[in-house]
């Protein structure tokens, strides 16, 4: 029983570690390995190789050697057995693991800088106030891990780190070996940092499609995800303006057809159209309703609304076309029936209008609005809009 529990616990730990691993790699091709002889009491600076795009962590090791001493094993070889930076233990245990097995008797202090200017100043005066990290206690070897989350030595605009060393040997030269290995995040390696992503989102927000929406966040994030998957940032930046426009258009069309996004888009258009109708801006509401209908997403209420707008703009033939289409979508939608009756009435077809008004007069057009009350409200709007009103009283008398 105890054996089974032990095996189960081991499997749980292994599974957790597998899921906890970071998606990236130790970039041994761009690791820094430099060896330099420092004069007694002197200060020198060593610059790392260019850090790859997407570097989120570095592990470095500093070893001071006596004359003719050689490194037992390289830092890169040690890191081959570690799948990601989380595998490096924190604190003294991690430092011991990464530490060189050998070192000389000499010691030095050191500091890390993120610019050539600040490292040059260190050479001149030995001050470390502009350092992103400083080791003030003299030592013969050291090893540390620095991460983007916890150290100002790494950041989006940091492509190199300058290591400044101050020899504490007052009589003789000493040999310093510096090793730096970057950890590269696979996703960030494509160059899409926060600023770059915001640039794409901002451009998307100004697009014609996005401006049709009350909230275009999901739409723009969809386009961003597709661009990131297709291009590295540097590749995308090299595209001509006309090529970028086509990318936005193609991905925009794809995202626009996404079920959840399109649902939000059409609901936004309905909300905008409803607000415009209340403001009596019927000509502005018509294109928004047309967009919904032309995309094949029109409901019977959408057809009713656009028919209502066409009536109020005295485009009776178009009103008839859309209201009849609305009946095909849902023959039980009474808003369509009522607007059809209105259309017949203002088109001087009282007989057909009367039949519809009488048929549904005792029903509700919505859960809280009666057919009769809606008729009265519409007639008030029609009169203000200057529509033919000679038969309005005749219709209202039918209800009596």
C-alpha positions in Angstrom: 0.0 0.0 0.0 2.8 2.3 0.9 4.6 1.5 -2.3 1.5 2.3 -4.4 1.1 5.7 -2.6 4.8 6.5 -3.3 4.4 5.7 -7.0 1.2 7.8 -7.1 2.9 10.7 -5.4 5.8 10.5 -7.9 3.4 10.5 -10.9 1.6 13.5 -9.5 4.9 15.4 -9.1 6.1 14.5 -12.5 2.8 15.5 -14.1 2.9 18.8 -12.3 6.4 19.5 -13.4 5.4 18.6 -17.0 2.6 21.1 -17.0 4.6 23.8 -15.2 7.4 23.7 -17.8 7.9 26.9 -19.7 7.6 26.9 -23.5 11.1 27.9 -24.7 14.7 26.8 -24.9 18.3 27.6 -23.7 19.9 29.4 -26.7 23.4 27.9 -26.7 24.1 29.4 -30.1 23.9 32.9 -28.6 25.4 32.1 -25.2 28.3 34.2 -24.1 31.6 32.7 -23.0 34.5 35.1 -22.4 37.8 34.8 -20.7 39.9 37.9 -19.8 42.9 38.8 -17.8 42.4 41.8 -15.5 45.3 43.8 -14.2 45.7 44.2 -10.5 43.2 46.6 -8.9 41.8 47.3 -12.4 38.2 47.6 -13.6 37.0 46.1 -16.9 33.7 45.5 -18.7 32.5 42.5 -20.7 29.5 42.9 -23.0 27.3 39.8 -23.7 26.4 38.6 -27.1 23.2 40.0 -28.5 20.3 38.6 -26.5 17.7 36.9 -28.7 14.3 38.4 -29.2 12.1 36.8 -26.5 14.8 36.4 -23.8 12.9 36.3 -20.5 15.7 34.8 -18.3 19.4 34.5 -18.2 21.7 32.3 -16.2 25.2 33.5 -15.7 28.3 32.1 -14.0 31.5 34.0 -13.0 34.7 32.1 -12.2 38.1 33.4 -11.3 40.9 31.1 -12.2 44.6 30.9 -11.3 47.1 30.8 -14.0 46.8 27.7 -16.3 43.5 26.6 -14.6 40.8 25.4 -17.1 37.1 25.1 -16.6 35.9 21.6 -15.7 32.6 21.9 -17.6 30.7 24.7 -19.4 27.5 26.3 -18.2 25.8 25.3 -21.4 26.5 21.6 -20.8 25.1 21.9 -17.2 21.9 23.5 -18.5 21.3 20.8 -21.1 19.8 18.6 -18.4 17.4 21.4 -17.2 14.2 21.7 -19.4 13.4 25.3 -18.3 14.5 27.9 -15.8 11.9 26.7 -13.2 14.0 23.6 -12.9 16.8 25.6 -11.3 16.4 25.6 -7.5 16.1 28.9 -5.8 18.6 30.2 -3.3 21.9 28.6 -2.2 21.0 25.1 -3.6 20.7 26.5 -7.1 23.9 28.5 -6.9 25.8 25.4 -5.7 24.4 23.4 -8.6 25.5 26.0 -11.2 28.8 26.9 -9.6 32.0 25.9 -11.2 33.8 23.1 -9.4 37.0 25.1 -9.5 38.2 28.6 -8.8 41.4 30.4 -7.9 42.3 32.4 -4.9 41.6 35.8 -6.4 38.4 37.7 -5.8 36.5 40.5 -7.5 33.3 42.5 -7.1 31.0 43.0 -10.1 28.0 44.9 -11.4 25.5 44.5 -14.3 24.5 47.4 -16.6 22.0 47.8 -19.4 23.8 50.5 -21.4 27.3 51.2 -22.7 27.2 54.7 -21.1 26.5 53.5 -17.6 29.2 50.7 -17.9 31.7 53.3 -19.1 30.9 55.5 -16.1 31.6 52.4 -13.9 35.1 52.1 -15.5 35.8 55.7 -14.7 34.6 56.0 -11.1 33.7 52.5 -9.9 30.2 53.6 -8.8 27.3 51.2 -9.2 24.2 53.4 -8.6 23.2 52.9 -12.2 23.7 49.2 -12.1 20.7 46.9 -12.4 22.5 44.5 -10.1 25.7 44.8 -8.0 27.7 42.3 -6.0 29.6 44.4 -3.5 31.2 41.5 -1.6 34.3 40.2 -3.2 34.2 36.5 -4.3 36.0 34.0 -6.4 33.0 32.5 -8.1 29.2 33.2 -8.5 26.2 32.0 -10.4 22.7 33.5 -10.6 19.5 33.4 -12.6 17.8 36.7 -13.6 14.3 36.8 -14.9 12.2 39.4 -16.7 9.7 39.4 -13.9 12.1 40.1 -11.1 15.1 42.0 -12.5 15.5 45.4 -14.3 18.5 43.8 -16.1 16.1 42.3 -18.6 13.3 44.1 -20.5 11.8 44.6 -23.9 14.4 47.1 -25.0 17.5 45.3 -23.5 19.5 43.5 -26.1 22.8 43.3 -24.3 24.1 43.3 -20.7 27.5 44.8 -19.7 29.3 43.0 -16.8 31.7 45.2 -15.0 34.4 43.6 -12.8 36.7 45.2 -10.2 39.8 43.1 -9.4 40.6 42.9 -5.7 44.1 41.5 -6.3 46.4 44.4 -5.3 49.5 42.9 -6.8 48.9 40.4 -9.6 46.7 40.0 -12.6 43.8 37.6 -12.5 41.8 35.6 -15.0 38.0 36.0 -15.1 35.6 33.6 -17.1 32.1 34.9 -17.8 29.4 32.6 -19.1 25.9 33.8 -19.9 23.1 31.6 -21.3 19.7 33.1 -22.3 16.4 31.4 -22.0 14.2 32.3 -25.0 10.4 32.2 -24.7 9.1 30.6 -27.9 6.1 32.9 -28.2 7.9 36.1 -27.4 10.7 35.0 -29.8 8.3 35.9 -32.6 8.8 39.6 -31.5 5.2 40.3 -30.4 5.6 42.3 -27.2 2.9 44.3 -25.5 3.7 47.5 -27.5 3.6 45.7 -30.8 0.3 44.0 -29.9 -1.3 47.4 -28.9 -0.1 48.8 -32.3 -2.2 46.2 -34.1 -5.2 46.6 -31.9 -5.1 50.4 -32.3 -5.0 50.1 -36.1 -7.8 47.5 -36.0 -10.0 49.9 -34.0 -9.9 52.4 -36.8 -11.0 49.9 -39.5 -14.4 50.1 -41.1 -15.6 46.8 -39.8 -14.6 47.6 -36.2 -16.3 51.0 -36.3 -19.6 49.2 -37.1 -19.4 47.6 -33.6 -20.2 49.1 -30.2 -17.4 46.9 -28.7 -14.8 45.7 -31.2 -12.4 44.1 -28.6 -13.1 40.5 -29.5 -13.0 41.2 -33.2 -9.6 43.0 -33.0 -8.1 40.3 -30.7 -9.2 37.7 -33.2 -7.3 39.6 -36.0 -4.2 40.0 -33.7 -4.1 36.3 -32.9 -4.2 35.4 -36.6 -1.5 37.9 -37.5 0.7 36.6 -34.7 0.3 33.1 -35.8 1.1 33.9 -39.4 3.9 36.4 -39.0 6.9 37.3 -36.9 6.7 40.9 -35.9 9.7 41.8 -38.1 8.1 40.0 -41.1 4.9 41.9 -40.6 6.7 45.2 -40.4 8.4 44.5 -43.7 5.1 44.2 -45.6 4.1 47.0 -47.9 1.2 49.2 -46.7 -1.1 47.7 -49.4 -0.1 44.2 -48.2 -0.9 45.0 -44.6 -4.3 46.3 -45.7 -5.0 43.0 -47.4 -3.9 41.1 -44.3 -6.3 43.1 -42.2 -9.1 42.7 -44.7 -8.7 38.9 -45.1 -8.3 38.2 -41.4 -11.1 40.7 -40.7 -13.5 38.8 -43.0 -12.6 35.5 -41.3 -13.1 36.9 -37.8 -16.3 38.7 -38.8 -17.8 35.3 -39.7 -16.9 33.8 -36.3 -20.2 32.8 -34.7 -19.7 34.5 -31.4 -18.1 37.7 -32.9 -20.7 38.0 -35.6 -23.5 37.6 -33.1 -22.1 40.5 -31.1 -21.6 42.5 -34.3 -25.2 42.1 -35.4 -26.6 42.8 -31.9 -24.5 46.0 -31.9 -25.9 47.0 -35.2 -29.5 46.4 -34.0 -28.8 48.5 -30.9 -27.4 51.3 -33.0 -30.3 51.1 -35.5 -32.9 51.2 -32.6 -31.3 54.2 -31.2 -31.3 56.0 -34.6 -35.0 55.2 -35.1 -35.8 56.7 -31.7 -33.9 59.8 -32.8 -35.9 59.8 -36.1 -32.7 59.3 -38.1 -34.3 56.7 -40.4 -31.8 57.1 -43.3 -28.9 56.3 -41.0 -30.7 53.3 -39.5 -31.5 51.7 -42.8 -27.8 50.8 -43.8 -27.2 49.1 -40.4 -30.3 47.0 -40.8 -29.4 46.3 -44.4 -26.0 45.0 -43.3 -27.7 42.5 -40.9 -30.1 41.3 -43.6 -27.5 41.1 -46.4 -25.3 38.9 -44.2 -28.3 36.5 -43.9 -28.7 37.2 -40.2 -32.0 39.1 -40.4 -34.9 38.2 -38.1 -38.5 39.1 -38.7 -38.1 42.0 -36.3 -35.2 43.3 -38.4 -37.4 43.2 -41.5 -40.1 44.9 -39.6 -37.7 47.7 -38.5 -36.3 48.4 -41.9 -39.8 48.3 -43.4 -40.8 50.9 -40.8 -37.9 53.1 -41.8 -38.8 52.9 -45.4 -42.4 53.9 -44.7 -41.2 56.9 -42.8 -38.8 57.9 -45.7 -41.7 57.3 -48.1 -40.0 54.5 -49.9 -43.1 52.4 -50.1 -42.0 49.8 -52.7 -38.9 48.9 -50.7 -41.0 48.8 -47.5 -43.4 46.3 -49.2 -40.5 44.1 -50.4 -38.9 43.8 -46.9 -42.1 43.4 -45.0 -43.2 40.6 -47.3 -39.8 39.0 -46.7 -40.3 39.4 -43.0 -43.6 37.4 -43.3 -41.7 34.5 -44.9 -39.2 34.5 -42.0 -41.9 34.5 -39.3 -45.6 34.7 -40.3 -46.5 35.1 -36.6 -44.5 38.3 -36.0 -47.2 41.0 -35.4 -44.8 43.9 -35.8 -44.4 42.9 -39.4 -48.2 42.6 -39.8 -48.8 46.0 -38.2 -46.2 47.8 -40.4 -47.7 46.1 -43.5 -51.1 47.5 -42.5 -49.5 50.9 -42.0 -47.9 50.6 -45.5 -51.2 49.8 -47.1 -52.9 52.7 -45.3 -50.4 55.4 -46.3 -50.4 54.0 -49.9 -54.1 54.7 -50.2 -55.1 51.0 -49.9 -57.5 51.3 -47.0 -59.3 48.0 -47.7 -56.3 45.8 -47.3 -55.1 47.8 -44.3 -58.5 47.5 -42.6 -58.5 43.7 -42.8 -55.1 43.5 -41.0 -56.0 46.1 -38.4 -59.2 44.3 -37.5 -57.7 40.8 -37.5 -55.1 41.5 -34.8 -56.7 44.3 -32.8 -57.1 42.3 -29.7 -53.5 41.0 -29.5 -50.2 42.3 -28.2 -47.3 43.1 -30.6 -44.9 42.5 -27.7 -45.3 41.0 -24.2 -46.2 44.5 -22.8 -47.5 46.5 -25.7 -50.9 46.1 -27.3 -51.6 46.2 -31.0 -54.0 49.2 -30.4 -51.5 51.2 -28.3 -48.7 50.6 -30.9 -51.0 51.7 -33.7 -51.7 55.0 -31.8 -48.0 55.6 -31.1 -47.1 55.0 -34.8 -49.8 57.3 -36.1 -48.4 60.1 -33.9 -45.0 59.6 -35.4 -46.4 59.4 -39.0 -48.3 62.6 -38.5 -45.2 64.4 -37.4 -43.3 63.0 -40.4 -46.0 64.3 -42.8 -47.3 61.0 -44.0 -50.9 60.8 -45.4 -53.2 60.8 -42.4 -56.7 61.1 -43.6 -57.6 57.5 -42.7 -55.9 57.4 -39.3 -59.2 58.3 -37.4 -61.1 55.7 -39.4 -58.6 53.0 -38.2 -58.8 54.1 -34.6 -62.6 54.0 -34.8 -62.4 50.4 -35.9 -61.0 49.6 -32.5 -64.1 51.2 -30.8 
